[in-house]
Amino acid sequence: RSCSFTGFSTVQSRKLAKSLSRSSVRSRMSLKPPKAYNSLQKGALIWDPKPQQVKKIFEALKKGLNEYLEAHQAELDYLSGRHKDTKRNSRLAFYYDLDKQIRSVERYIRKLEFHISKVREELYEAYCIQCRLRDGATNMKQAFSLSPATKASRESLVELYKNVQECTEDMCFIEGALEVHLGEFHVKMKGLVGFARLCPGDQYEVFVRLGRQKWRLKGKIETDDSQTWDEEEKIFIPNLHEKFEIKVTELRGLATILVGVVTCDSINFFTTKPQAIIVDITELGTIKLRLEVLW
């Protein structure tokens, strides 16, 4: 049993175990994260994986993917039933059109199943393994730091510190690879709600940020109480650690007045149906912002 602990294993066995563990993680990662996720790549200044947040995102992602899979499976069952009826009635043109639809849905279902397998059985399982290894190395490092200082304990502390760093790097690398599989959020502007607070001629600026992604749009209240905005939709790439930050300011000539700043978690957006969001911009809720998010 002692051979499984870094502090009591030989140098050769430590190097072998380390190389095997790291190569296994790298072999399961098919591609490195693209430049959009360079904050999680090798060489970043801050390594700070957040296992609890990753777990929440993974559960929401798994639920959303399963919803998509169930919806398309129900569509396939419906089309297959019509396919059989059409075959009996010998309407060849309609029959071939249904056949093409069925093949298309079947291909999409296979893609979804592969996506779910990639996220659950490869990325997340590898992440959990590295998380447990890091926790074990951290606990052993604390235990060795409390033991009498000897040459063997100092060598073990150095090796454990390296193991913690390597597990942390692997966790951050997997987080970056997982972000690639989170899809896209299509955010639509639905306008402000303020009742008496919104008057014809008022101009507002809405600033939405998710990590490094930004969306700045301006709107005006018309005389018939309708609203015009210079942009209506923006695509955001989901982020494991960042929340939506929404800032609304009122434009009065050359001056700007801050209306309010709020944050919104994106965990509830991983679903098949468009999510209508009504955010209280002011503390009393006198001005609200309406958005629609489609994953």
C-alpha positions in Angstrom: 0.0 0.0 0.0 2.8 2.4 0.7 4.0 2.2 -2.9 0.9 4.1 -3.9 1.9 7.1 -1.9 4.4 9.6 -3.4 6.3 10.1 -0.2 7.3 6.4 0.2 7.7 5.4 -3.5 11.0 5.2 -5.3 12.1 7.9 -7.7 11.7 5.6 -10.7 8.2 4.6 -9.8 7.2 8.2 -9.1 8.4 9.3 -12.5 6.7 6.3 -14.2 3.4 7.0 -12.4 3.5 10.6 -13.2 4.2 10.1 -16.9 1.5 7.5 -17.2 -1.1 9.7 -15.5 -0.3 12.8 -17.6 -0.1 10.9 -20.9 -3.5 9.3 -20.2 -5.1 12.7 -19.6 -3.5 14.2 -22.8 -4.4 11.2 -24.9 -8.1 11.7 -24.0 -8.0 15.3 -25.0 -8.3 15.4 -28.8 -7.8 19.1 -29.3 -6.4 22.0 -27.4 -8.8 24.8 -26.5 -8.9 27.5 -29.1 -7.6 31.1 -28.6 -11.0 32.1 -27.2 -10.1 30.1 -24.1 -6.5 31.2 -23.8 -7.0 32.1 -20.1 -7.1 28.3 -19.4 -4.2 27.2 -21.6 -0.7 26.4 -20.5 1.3 29.4 -19.6 -1.6 31.4 -18.0 -0.5 33.3 -14.9 -3.4 32.2 -12.7 -4.3 28.6 -12.2 -7.6 28.4 -10.2 -9.9 25.5 -11.1 -13.3 25.5 -9.5 -14.6 22.0 -9.2 -17.9 22.9 -7.6 -18.8 25.4 -10.4 -17.7 22.9 -13.0 -20.0 20.3 -11.4 -23.0 22.6 -11.5 -22.3 23.5 -15.2 -21.9 19.8 -16.1 -25.2 18.8 -14.5 -27.0 21.6 -16.3 -25.3 20.7 -19.6 -26.1 17.0 -19.2 -29.7 17.8 -18.5 -30.0 20.1 -21.5 -28.4 17.7 -23.9 -30.7 14.9 -22.7 -33.7 17.2 -23.3 -32.5 17.8 -26.9 -32.0 14.0 -27.3 -35.5 13.2 -26.0 -37.0 15.9 -28.3 -35.3 14.6 -31.4 -36.1 11.0 -30.4 -39.8 11.9 -30.2 -39.6 13.6 -33.6 -37.9 10.5 -35.0 -40.7 8.2 -33.6 -43.4 10.5 -35.1 -41.7 10.6 -38.5 -41.2 6.8 -38.5 -44.9 6.3 -37.9 -45.8 8.6 -40.8 -43.2 6.8 -42.9 -44.9 3.5 -42.4 -48.3 4.9 -43.2 -47.0 6.6 -46.4 -45.4 3.4 -47.5 -48.7 1.6 -47.3 -50.4 4.4 -49.3 -47.7 4.4 -52.0 -47.2 8.1 -52.1 -43.7 7.9 -53.4 -42.7 11.6 -53.5 -43.9 12.2 -49.9 -42.4 8.9 -48.9 -38.9 9.9 -50.1 -39.2 13.3 -48.5 -40.0 11.7 -45.1 -37.1 9.3 -45.6 -34.7 12.2 -46.0 -36.1 13.8 -42.9 -35.7 10.6 -40.9 -32.1 10.2 -42.0 -31.3 13.8 -41.0 -32.8 13.4 -37.6 -31.0 10.1 -37.1 -27.7 11.7 -37.9 -28.4 14.5 -35.5 -29.3 12.0 -32.7 -26.0 10.2 -33.3 -24.1 13.5 -33.0 -25.9 14.3 -29.8 -25.1 10.9 -28.3 -21.4 11.3 -29.2 -21.5 14.8 -27.7 -23.0 13.5 -24.4 -20.4 10.7 -24.3 -17.6 13.1 -25.0 -18.6 15.4 -22.2 -19.7 12.8 -19.6 -17.4 9.8 -20.1 -14.3 11.5 -21.3 -13.9 15.1 -20.1 -15.8 15.1 -16.8 -14.6 11.8 -15.7 -11.0 12.8 -16.4 -11.6 16.1 -14.5 -12.9 14.2 -11.5 -9.9 11.9 -11.5 -7.5 14.9 -11.6 -9.5 16.6 -8.8 -9.2 13.6 -6.5 -5.5 13.2 -7.3 -4.9 16.9 -6.4 -6.9 16.6 -3.2 -4.9 13.6 -2.2 -1.6 15.2 -3.0 -2.6 18.3 -1.1 -3.6 16.3 2.0 -0.3 14.4 1.9 1.6 17.7 1.5 0.0 19.0 4.7 0.7 15.8 6.5 4.4 15.9 5.5 4.7 19.6 6.5 3.7 18.6 10.0 6.2 15.8 10.3 9.8 16.2 11.5 12.0 17.8 8.9 14.2 15.2 7.3 15.8 14.8 3.9 13.2 12.3 2.8 10.3 14.5 4.0 11.8 17.5 2.2 12.1 15.5 -1.1 8.6 14.2 -0.7 7.3 17.8 -0.2 9.0 18.9 -3.3 7.6 16.0 -5.3 4.1 16.5 -3.9 4.2 20.2 -4.7 5.0 19.3 -8.3 2.1 16.8 -8.4 -0.3 19.4 -7.1 0.8 21.8 -9.8 0.5 19.2 -12.5 -3.0 18.2 -11.5 -4.0 21.8 -11.3 -2.7 22.4 -14.8 -4.5 19.3 -16.1 -7.8 20.4 -14.5 -7.5 23.9 -16.1 -6.7 22.3 -19.4 -9.8 20.0 -19.2 -12.0 23.0 -18.2 -10.9 24.7 -21.4 -11.7 21.6 -23.4 -15.1 21.4 -21.7 -15.9 25.0 -22.6 -15.6 24.1 -26.3 -18.6 21.8 -25.9 -21.0 24.2 -24.1 -22.5 25.5 -27.3 -23.8 29.1 -27.8 -26.2 31.5 -26.1 -28.2 33.6 -28.6 -29.3 36.6 -26.5 -32.1 38.8 -27.9 -33.0 42.3 -26.7 -36.7 42.6 -25.8 -36.6 46.1 -24.3 -36.9 47.9 -21.0 -39.9 47.9 -18.7 -40.3 50.9 -16.5 -43.9 52.1 -16.7 -43.8 55.8 -15.6 -40.0 55.8 -15.5 -39.7 55.5 -19.2 -40.7 58.6 -21.1 -40.7 59.4 -24.9 -37.3 60.7 -25.9 -35.3 58.9 -23.2 -32.2 57.2 -24.4 -30.5 54.3 -22.7 -27.4 52.2 -23.2 -27.2 48.5 -22.2 -23.9 46.9 -21.7 -23.8 43.0 -21.4 -20.6 41.3 -20.6 -19.7 37.6 -20.2 -16.0 37.3 -19.4 -14.2 38.9 -22.3 -17.2 39.0 -24.5 -19.1 42.3 -24.6 -22.3 43.7 -26.1 -23.0 47.4 -26.1 -26.3 48.6 -27.6 -28.3 51.9 -27.5 -32.0 52.4 -27.5 -34.6 55.2 -27.5 -38.1 55.5 -26.2 -40.4 56.6 -29.1 -43.5 58.9 -28.8 -45.8 55.9 -29.1 -44.0 54.2 -26.2 -42.3 51.7 -28.5 -38.5 51.2 -28.3 -35.9 51.1 -31.0 -32.5 49.5 -30.5 -29.4 49.6 -32.8 -28.9 45.8 -32.2 -31.3 43.1 -31.4 -29.3 39.9 -31.0 -25.8 38.8 -29.9 -24.1 35.4 -29.6 -22.2 34.6 -26.5 -19.9 31.6 -25.9 -20.7 30.1 -22.4 -18.0 30.4 -19.8 -17.5 28.0 -16.8 -16.5 30.7 -14.3 -18.0 33.9 -15.5 -21.6 35.2 -15.0 -23.5 37.7 -17.2 -23.0 41.2 -16.0 -25.6 43.7 -17.2 -25.2 47.5 -16.8 -27.8 50.0 -17.8 -27.1 53.8 -18.1 -29.3 56.6 -19.2 -28.0 59.0 -21.8 -28.7 62.7 -21.2 -26.9 64.8 -23.7 -23.2 64.5 -22.9 -23.9 63.1 -19.4 -24.6 59.5 -18.5 -26.5 58.4 -15.4 -26.0 54.9 -14.0 -29.4 53.2 -13.6 -28.1 49.9 -12.2 -25.7 46.9 -12.5 -26.8 43.3 -12.0 -25.3 39.8 -12.5 -27.1 36.8 -13.9 -26.0 33.2 -13.7 -26.1 31.2 -16.9 -26.7 27.7 -15.4 -30.5 27.8 -16.1 -30.0 28.6 -19.8 -28.9 25.1 -20.8 -32.3 24.0 -22.0 -34.1 23.4 -25.3 -36.7 26.2 -24.8 -36.0 29.9 -25.1 -35.6 31.4 -21.6 -37.3 34.8 -21.0 -35.4 36.8 -18.5 -36.7 39.9 -16.7 -34.0 41.5 -14.6 -34.5 44.2 -12.0 -32.1 46.9 -12.9 -32.9 49.2 -10.0 -33.1 48.1 -6.4 -36.8 48.8 -6.2 -37.5 47.2 -9.6 -38.8 50.4 -11.2 -36.8 49.6 -14.3 -36.5 46.1 -15.6 -34.7 44.6 -18.6 -36.2 41.9 -20.7 -34.0 39.5 -22.6 -34.5 36.2 -24.3 -31.8 33.5 -24.3 -31.8 30.5 -26.6 -29.1 27.8 -26.2 
